[in-house]
């Protein structure tokens, strides 16, 4: 485990920084992830010491600041304020990362520990002070000898102050020494101005600006190499203190001491200078120092930034790589997270699902924004990949990093009114997007590949690649969208239809190639019958699949319509007798106290009575004793016969003397109590279907109970239900059957294009088309495409091209 962490300590630091930001979700923790994606991961060849020191110091300051704001005397740390602002994502201490919470620096300390661990490894391997390739940082023996001489010369100069020996220019080994030298020289200039001698310091550069200041690296013609040191003035400390040497970022020069003649020329100037002339000289000196400081500041910012981007775009040591497939995979994962967890990106949509929302003709705004953002990212990334635009990819990376962090940590909490660190779906989406940022930075740092040939899934010819490639082709519109994008952003002479034709040919040849490789790996000897495990394994599964297709829909519909196991006893039974078209002659109702459920003994007696009737027993055995009740109806009517006197006389006449038969109608009615039947809130859209508003219901409390009355009517039948059930069954079976028939029909039409013994030459021709397209040989691309089309138009040529080379040589001998 230690070796694993040590080998990937840099990635561990990045992971903990991203994790800390996802958990904290504050402004104070947002800086480091942005620096990781836009500085550390883009640095060539590795992150510099400045970044790691910045990360360590920033984390330490963040820990101290969080600790200071944990005290209770701050008004926003009171219990009352914390309770009121508990669910507010933009509570100022919370969004700034200064909120008083338990374990407030747990992830910060873990982050600091990981950074120090990585620092110790870099120092152990000697990479802490190296900012470039190792061969550029290794000093040569001559430079080490010269540096030792320079150091000895400095020590001799400090011991012998009177000799003032001329030194050669020294190249500083580190930037720290340069800063120390510059600060010492600035302090020397300041002391000179404070001593009140502006005329002397201003007169000396005027007198010796062109003659006296000579770089130590250039030998003066009046100073031969063997000139003794007695010519130089000894003991002139005051003069050296007043002289300000020129300095730069890497070279330091020391002015040659004045000779007696030169000193005599300068002294009268100093003595005759008027006091009023000191003021403008002092102002000019201050302005010159100010301009020099601004130039140094500009150089300290501009030059490293320029060198950073030059190292990215024009790196001397670069190995082109291709991680687009992994970036596309992370985008697909993010796309799936958005589709199945879109409620996390909208307001008050936590209880909704995408199917019900789309069925109501309402597309959530947050879902639409995230979907379009993710899809646009994938399109732009594909375009940059095809054009191999590293600069465009770098700009896109910068915009995307800032845009995603602004959206996820500021805009999304404002839209959803939920804190980011409590939104698990948003955290998961952000973490996957950070993986994409890392892959994208690696792609920018290494550069795009020189040639992009075919699909990554077609690099190997095995079952896994074949399965993934077939799944890729089954996704709706994906193949067509990829083909059109490749045609738009690739230099080619082919038309869009020709391009799609080549892609289709290449896909079919790849599938055939995988089949032939499988046959080579598992050869079948001639004259040997198929093994039973193959026949029963493959054939048995196909038979089972076909049987399920034929009978499963009917079985499913039957089980759905079945009421076996659902007990709902009637609560009221009403029997009515009517004579002709007159009022009811007899009406009697019985309620629950007169409706008694069957017992096991009564059920056994019932089966005993009909034991010799097979049809009756088949019906009885479909139910249990708990499904049957006994309704005890009284013989006397429960209501008076409410017939009018004229109608009564008509009835008597019809019964006595009318030759027409009088109809006697017997009807019975059952009432059942159905709980949770009618919803309280129903949404009526523009369409014909009205649905209950499930968002307003809490369980089943939002529904009303009803009582159904079931009347028997011998004039109606259930043929309508049977018709729609049979229609649905036939439709399902026919659709699936036509889909299956497509695999076994019209095979003869494709024999000459699929039964190819050896497709290596055709596959190489397709690869050659891709290759010459990438190299810019567009005329040759057009010729090779014409050759491919001719090959498919000529069966004889196709036979020659796809003949097995080994079998042909065997037949020849």
TIBA-431917 format. One line per 10 residues: number of its first residue (from 1); for each residue x, y, z of C-alpha. Coordinates in steps of 0.25 Angstrom, whole numbers. Example, Ala and Ser with C-alpha at 12.3 -4.5 7.8 and 13.67 -1.06 7.14 Angstrom:
BEGIN
1	49 -18 31 | 55 -4 29
//
This chain:
BEGIN
1	0 0 0 | 11 10 3 | 18 7 -10 | 5 9 -17 | 3 23 -10 | 17 27 -12 | 17 24 -27 | 4 32 -29 | 6 42 -18 | 3 54 -28
11	-11 48 -32 | -14 45 -17 | -12 60 -14 | -21 64 -26 | -31 54 -21 | -31 59 -7 | -32 74 -11 | -44 71 -20 | -51 63 -9 | -48 74 1
21	-55 84 -9 | -67 75 -11 | -69 73 4 | -66 87 8 | -73 94 -4 | -68 108 0 | -60 120 -6 | -48 117 2 | -46 103 -3 | -49 106 -17
31	-36 112 -21 | -27 100 -20 | -36 91 -30 | -35 102 -40 | -20 103 -38 | -19 88 -40 | -26 87 -53 | -20 100 -59 | -6 100 -53 | -1 87 -47
41	-7 77 -57 | -3 86 -69 | 11 88 -64 | 22 82 -73 | 29 73 -69 | 23 73 -55 | 17 83 -45 | 28 92 -40 | 32 95 -26 | 25 108 -26
51	11 101 -28 | 14 91 -16 | 19 102 -7 | 6 110 -11 | -3 98 -8 | 4 96 5 | 4 110 10 | -10 112 5 | -15 100 13 | -8 105 25
61	-14 119 24 | -28 112 22 | -26 104 35 | -22 116 43 | -34 124 38 | -44 114 40 | -39 112 54 | -40 127 57 | -54 127 53 | -59 116 62
71	-60 124 74 | -74 127 80 | -73 142 82 | -75 144 67 | -90 148 65 | -92 138 53 | -87 126 62 | -98 127 72 | -108 116 73 | -120 125 68
81	-113 129 56 | -108 115 52 | -122 110 54 | -129 121 46 | -119 119 34 | -118 104 35 | -123 101 21 | -118 113 14 | -107 111 4 | -103 125 3
91	-101 128 18 | -89 137 18 | -80 129 27 | -84 116 21 | -81 120 6 | -68 126 11 | -64 113 18 | -64 120 32 | -76 113 38 | -75 108 52
101	-77 93 50 | -71 80 56 | -59 74 50 | -57 87 42 | -42 84 38 | -43 69 36 | -41 69 21 | -32 81 22 | -22 73 31 | -23 61 22
111	-20 70 10 | -8 76 17 | -3 62 21 | -3 58 7 | 4 70 2 | 15 68 12 | 16 54 9 | 18 57 -6 | 28 68 -3 | 36 58 5
121	37 49 -7 | 41 60 -16 | 52 64 -7 | 57 49 -5 | 57 47 -20 | 64 61 -23 | 53 67 -31 | 49 78 -21 | 57 88 -27 | 57 83 -42
131	47 91 -51 | 51 85 -64 | 57 72 -70 | 68 66 -62 | 79 68 -73 | 77 83 -73 | 78 84 -58 | 91 76 -56 | 103 86 -55 | 116 83 -63
141	129 82 -56 | 134 95 -63 | 122 103 -57 | 125 97 -43 | 139 100 -44 | 136 115 -48 | 126 116 -37 | 136 111 -27 | 146 122 -32 | 135 133 -31
151	132 129 -17 | 146 129 -13 | 148 142 -19 | 136 148 -11 | 142 143 2 | 156 149 -2 | 149 162 -5 | 142 162 8 | 155 159 16 | 163 169 7
161	155 182 7 | 166 191 1 | 169 183 -11 | 156 184 -19 | 159 174 -29 | 151 173 -41 | 141 161 -42 | 135 154 -53 | 120 153 -55 | 113 142 -46
171	101 134 -50 | 92 132 -39 | 89 117 -36 | 75 120 -30 | 65 131 -31 | 65 133 -16 | 80 138 -17 | 76 147 -28 | 65 153 -19 | 74 155 -7
181	84 162 -16 | 74 171 -22 | 68 174 -8 | 82 178 -3 | 85 187 -15 | 71 194 -13 | 75 196 2 | 88 201 -2 | 82 212 -11 | 72 215 0
191	83 218 9 | 90 226 -1 | 78 235 -2 | 76 236 13 | 91 241 15 | 88 254 7 | 98 252 -4 | 90 252 -16 | 100 261 -24 | 111 251 -23
201	103 239 -27 | 97 246 -38 | 110 252 -43 | 117 239 -43 | 108 232 -53 | 108 244 -62 | 123 244 -62 | 125 229 -64 | 112 224 -70 | 119 221 -83
211	133 219 -80 | 134 214 -65 | 124 203 -65 | 129 191 -72 | 124 177 -71 | 133 168 -64 | 131 158 -75 | 137 167 -85 | 152 170 -84 | 156 185 -85
221	167 188 -95 | 175 196 -85 | 175 184 -75 | 183 172 -80 | 181 159 -73 | 193 159 -66 | 192 173 -60 | 195 173 -45 | 185 178 -35 | 194 190 -30
231	187 199 -41 | 174 198 -33 | 171 208 -22 | 172 202 -8 | 164 206 4 | 153 214 -4 | 141 209 4 | 133 221 3 | 134 222 -12 | 130 208 -13
241	118 210 -4 | 113 222 -13 | 114 214 -26 | 101 206 -30 | 104 194 -39 | 95 190 -50 | 87 178 -47 | 78 168 -55 | 70 156 -52 | 82 147 -54
251	95 155 -55 | 102 164 -45 | 113 174 -49 | 122 182 -40 | 127 195 -45 | 142 197 -47 | 148 206 -36 | 152 220 -40 | 166 224 -44 | 173 237 -38
261	170 245 -51 | 156 241 -51 | 154 244 -37 | 160 258 -39 | 150 260 -50 | 138 257 -42 | 142 265 -29 | 141 279 -35 | 127 275 -40 | 123 271 -27
271	129 284 -20 | 123 293 -30 | 109 287 -31 | 98 296 -26 | 88 292 -15 | 76 295 -24 | 81 285 -34 | 79 273 -25 | 64 273 -25 | 62 270 -40
281	73 260 -39 | 66 253 -27 | 53 253 -34 | 59 247 -47 | 66 236 -38 | 53 233 -31 | 45 232 -44 | 56 223 -50 | 56 214 -38 | 41 213 -39
291	41 209 -54 | 52 199 -51 | 43 193 -40 | 31 193 -49 | 39 186 -60 | 44 176 -50 | 30 173 -45 | 25 172 -60 | 37 162 -63 | 34 154 -51
301	19 152 -55 | 20 152 -70 | 32 144 -73 | 28 132 -64 | 14 132 -70 | 19 133 -84 | 29 122 -81 | 18 113 -75 | 9 114 -88 | 21 113 -97
311	24 100 -90 | 10 95 -92 | 8 98 -106 | 23 97 -111 | 29 86 -102 | 42 81 -106 | 39 67 -100 | 25 62 -103 | 19 49 -106 | 6 50 -113
321	-5 41 -107 | -19 39 -109 | -29 39 -97 | -41 44 -104 | -48 31 -102 | -47 32 -87 | -52 46 -87 | -64 42 -96 | -66 31 -86 | -67 41 -74
331	-76 50 -82 | -85 38 -84 | -85 35 -69 | -89 50 -66 | -100 49 -77 | -106 37 -70 | -105 44 -56 | -112 56 -62 | -123 47 -68 | -126 38 -56
341	-123 49 -46 | -128 61 -52 | -137 65 -40 | -124 69 -33 | -122 80 -43 | -135 87 -41 | -144 94 -31 | -155 86 -24 | -153 74 -33 | -148 63 -23
351	-160 54 -24 | -161 54 -39 | -156 45 -49 | -152 48 -64 | -163 39 -70 | -175 45 -62 | -169 59 -65 | -168 57 -80 | -181 51 -81 | -188 63 -75
361	-181 71 -87 | -173 79 -77 | -157 79 -79 | -151 84 -66 | -142 96 -69 | -130 91 -60 | -131 78 -67 | -130 84 -80 | -119 93 -77 | -110 82 -71
371	-114 73 -83 | -110 84 -94 | -98 87 -86 | -93 73 -85 | -96 70 -100 | -90 83 -105 | -77 79 -97 | -77 66 -104 | -78 72 -118 | -68 83 -116
381	-58 73 -110 | -60 64 -122 | -57 76 -132 | -45 80 -124 | -40 65 -125 | -42 64 -140 | -35 77 -143 | -24 74 -133 | -25 88 -127 | -17 88 -115
391	-18 104 -113 | -33 103 -114 | -34 91 -105 | -26 99 -95 | -35 111 -96 | -47 102 -95 | -41 95 -82 | -40 109 -76 | -54 113 -79 | -60 100 -75
401	-52 99 -62 | -57 113 -57 | -71 111 -63 | -73 98 -56 | -69 103 -43 | -77 115 -44 | -89 107 -48 | -88 96 -38 | -84 104 -25 | -92 117 -27
411	-103 116 -38 | -108 102 -35 | -110 104 -20 | -117 117 -23 | -126 109 -33 | -129 97 -24 | -128 104 -11 | -120 93 -6 | -106 92 -1 | -96 86 -11
421	-90 77 0 | -104 71 3 | -107 69 -12 | -101 55 -14 | -104 54 -29 | -98 68 -32 | -85 63 -24 | -85 51 -32 | -86 58 -45 | -75 68 -41
431	-66 57 -37 | -67 50 -50 | -65 64 -57 | -52 66 -49 | -47 52 -55 | -50 58 -69 | -42 71 -65 | -30 62 -61 | -31 54 -74 | -33 67 -82
441	-21 74 -76 | -12 61 -79 | -17 62 -93 | -13 76 -94 | 1 74 -88 | 4 62 -97 | -3 67 -109 | -12 61 -119 | -8 49 -127 | -2 51 -141
451	-12 42 -148 | -26 38 -144 | -30 25 -151 | -43 18 -149 | -51 15 -136 | -44 12 -123 | -53 -1 -122 | -47 -6 -135 | -33 -7 -131 | -34 -21 -127
461	-42 -33 -133 | -48 -41 -121 | -61 -43 -115 | -61 -32 -105 | -58 -21 -116 | -68 -28 -125 | -79 -27 -114 | -76 -13 -110 | -75 -8 -125 | -89 -15 -128
471	-94 -8 -115 | -89 5 -120 | -96 3 -134 | -109 0 -127 | -110 14 -120 | -120 23 -128 | -114 34 -136 | -100 32 -130 | -93 26 -142 | -100 36 -152
481	-96 48 -142 | -81 43 -141 | -80 41 -156 | -85 55 -159 | -76 62 -149 | -64 54 -154 | -67 58 -168 | -69 73 -164 | -56 74 -156 | -47 66 -165
491	-40 70 -178 | -46 61 -189 | -50 60 -203 | -61 51 -201 | -76 55 -201 | -84 52 -188 | -91 40 -195 | -77 34 -199 | -72 37 -185 | -83 29 -179
501	-82 18 -189 | -67 16 -185 | -71 16 -171 | -81 5 -173 | -72 -3 -181 | -61 -2 -171 | -71 -6 -160 | -76 -18 -167 | -62 -23 -171 | -58 -21 -156
511	-69 -30 -152 | -65 -41 -162 | -51 -40 -158 | -55 -43 -143 | -63 -55 -148 | -51 -60 -156 | -41 -58 -144 | -51 -66 -135 | -51 -77 -146 | -36 -77 -146
521	-35 -77 -131 | -46 -89 -129 | -44 -97 -143 | -55 -107 -147 | -49 -119 -154 | -55 -123 -167 | -65 -135 -166 | -67 -133 -151 | -81 -131 -146 | -85 -120 -136
531	-83 -124 -121 | -96 -126 -113 | -92 -115 -103 | -92 -105 -115 | -105 -110 -121 | -113 -111 -108 | -106 -99 -102 | -108 -89 -113 | -120 -96 -120 | -127 -98 -106
541	-126 -84 -102 | -132 -79 -116 | -144 -89 -114 | -146 -84 -100 | -146 -70 -105 | -155 -72 -116 | -165 -79 -107 | -165 -68 -98 | -167 -58 -109 | -180 -66 -113
551	-186 -69 -100 | -181 -59 -90 | -190 -47 -94 | -202 -56 -93 | -198 -61 -79 | -194 -47 -74 | -208 -41 -78 | -215 -53 -72 | -207 -51 -59 | -210 -36 -59
561	-225 -38 -61 | -226 -49 -51 | -233 -46 -37 | -229 -58 -30 | -223 -55 -17 | -230 -41 -16 | -242 -43 -6 | -252 -32 -6 | -265 -37 0 | -278 -29 -4
571	-284 -20 7 | -298 -20 1 | -307 -30 -7 | -320 -25 -13 | -330 -34 -20 | -341 -27 -29 | -353 -33 -36 | -360 -25 -47 | -373 -28 -54 | -372 -23 -68
581	-369 -9 -69 | -376 -5 -56 | -370 -1 -42 | -362 -12 -35 | -371 -22 -29 | -361 -28 -19 | -348 -21 -13 | -340 -26 -2 | -326 -23 2 | -316 -29 12
591	-304 -23 18 | -291 -28 24 | -298 -35 36 | -306 -44 27 | -294 -47 18 | -286 -57 25 | -272 -62 19 | -271 -77 16 | -264 -86 26 | -255 -98 23
601	-266 -108 26 | -276 -101 17 | -265 -101 6 | -263 -116 8 | -278 -119 7 | -279 -110 -6 | -268 -119 -12 | -275 -131 -7 | -288 -128 -14 | -282 -125 -27
611	-271 -136 -27 | -277 -143 -38 | -278 -131 -47 | -264 -128 -54 | -268 -115 -60 | -273 -110 -46 | -261 -115 -39 | -252 -108 -49 | -259 -95 -46 | -259 -97 -31
621	-245 -100 -29 | -241 -87 -35 | -245 -80 -22 | -243 -83 -7 | -253 -83 4 | -249 -69 8 | -253 -64 -6 | -268 -69 -4 | -279 -62 4 | -294 -66 8
631	-304 -55 6 | -317 -58 14 | -328 -50 7 | -342 -49 14 | -354 -54 7 | -362 -42 9 | -360 -29 2 | -354 -18 9 | -362 -7 2 | -377 -5 -2
641	-381 -7 -16 | -382 8 -21 | -391 6 -33 | -402 16 -36 | -416 12 -37 | -417 13 -52 | -405 5 -54 | -411 -5 -44 | -423 -7 -53 | -415 -8 -65
651	-407 -19 -59 | -420 -27 -55 | -425 -26 -69 | -412 -31 -75 | -412 -43 -65 | -426 -47 -68 | -430 -45 -82 | -417 -41 -90 | -412 -51 -99 | -398 -45 -99
661	-388 -51 -89 | -384 -42 -77 | -369 -42 -74 | -364 -44 -60 | -350 -37 -58 | -341 -42 -47 | -329 -34 -44 | -318 -34 -33 | -308 -23 -29 | -295 -25 -21
671	-288 -13 -15 | -273 -13 -11 | -265 -3 -3 | -253 1 -11 | -243 9 -3 | -234 20 -9 | -241 21 -22 | -244 35 -26 | -232 45 -25 | -235 59 -19
681	-226 66 -29 | -226 63 -44 | -218 70 -55 | -226 72 -68 | -215 75 -79 | -218 79 -93 | -219 64 -97 | -230 54 -95 | -224 48 -83 | -225 54 -69
691	-216 49 -58 | -216 50 -43 | -205 60 -37 | -197 51 -29 | -188 62 -24 | -200 67 -15 | -202 53 -9 | -196 48 4 | -197 33 2 | -212 29 0
701	-218 40 8 | -221 48 -4 | -231 38 -10 | -246 37 -7 | -253 24 -4 | -265 19 -12 | -275 8 -13 | -278 1 -26 | -291 -5 -30 | -290 -17 -39
711	-302 -20 -46 | -305 -33 -55 | -310 -31 -69 | -311 -43 -78 | -312 -34 -90 | -297 -30 -89 | -285 -39 -91 | -270 -37 -89 | -266 -39 -104 | -260 -25 -104
721	-249 -28 -94 | -246 -41 -101 | -244 -34 -114 | -234 -23 -109 | -227 -33 -101 | -225 -42 -113 | -221 -30 -122 | -210 -26 -112 | -205 -40 -112 | -205 -41 -127
731	-198 -28 -128 | -187 -31 -119 | -184 -45 -125 | -184 -39 -139 | -175 -28 -136 | -165 -37 -129 | -166 -48 -139 | -163 -38 -150 | -151 -33 -143 | -146 -48 -141
741	-149 -51 -156 | -140 -40 -160 | -128 -49 -155 | -132 -61 -163 | -138 -55 -176 | -131 -49 -188 | -118 -56 -184 | -115 -59 -199 | -115 -45 -203 | -103 -42 -194
751	-95 -55 -196 | -85 -48 -206 | -82 -37 -196 | -81 -45 -183 | -76 -59 -186 | -62 -54 -189 | -51 -64 -185 | -40 -53 -183 | -43 -38 -182 | -29 -34 -178
761	-27 -27 -191 | -40 -20 -191 | -38 -16 -177 | -24 -10 -181 | -30 -2 -192 | -40 4 -182 | -28 7 -173 | -20 13 -184 | -32 23 -187 | -32 27 -173
771	-16 29 -173 | -15 37 -186 | -26 46 -181 | -19 49 -168 | -6 52 -176 | -13 61 -185 | -12 53 -198 | -26 56 -202 | -24 52 -217 | -19 39 -213
781	-31 38 -203 | -40 39 -215 | -33 29 -223 | -33 19 -212 | -48 21 -210 | -51 19 -225 | -43 6 -224 | -52 2 -212 | -65 4 -219 | -60 -3 -231
791	-56 -15 -222 | -70 -16 -217 | -76 -14 -231 | -67 -26 -237 | -70 -39 -230 | -59 -46 -238 | -49 -36 -232 | -55 -37 -218 | -53 -52 -219 | -38 -50 -223
801	-36 -40 -212 | -42 -48 -201 | -36 -62 -205 | -29 -68 -193 | -14 -67 -195 | -11 -80 -188 | -21 -89 -195 | -17 -83 -209 | -2 -86 -206 | -6 -100 -202
811	-14 -103 -214 | -3 -98 -223 | 7 -108 -217
//
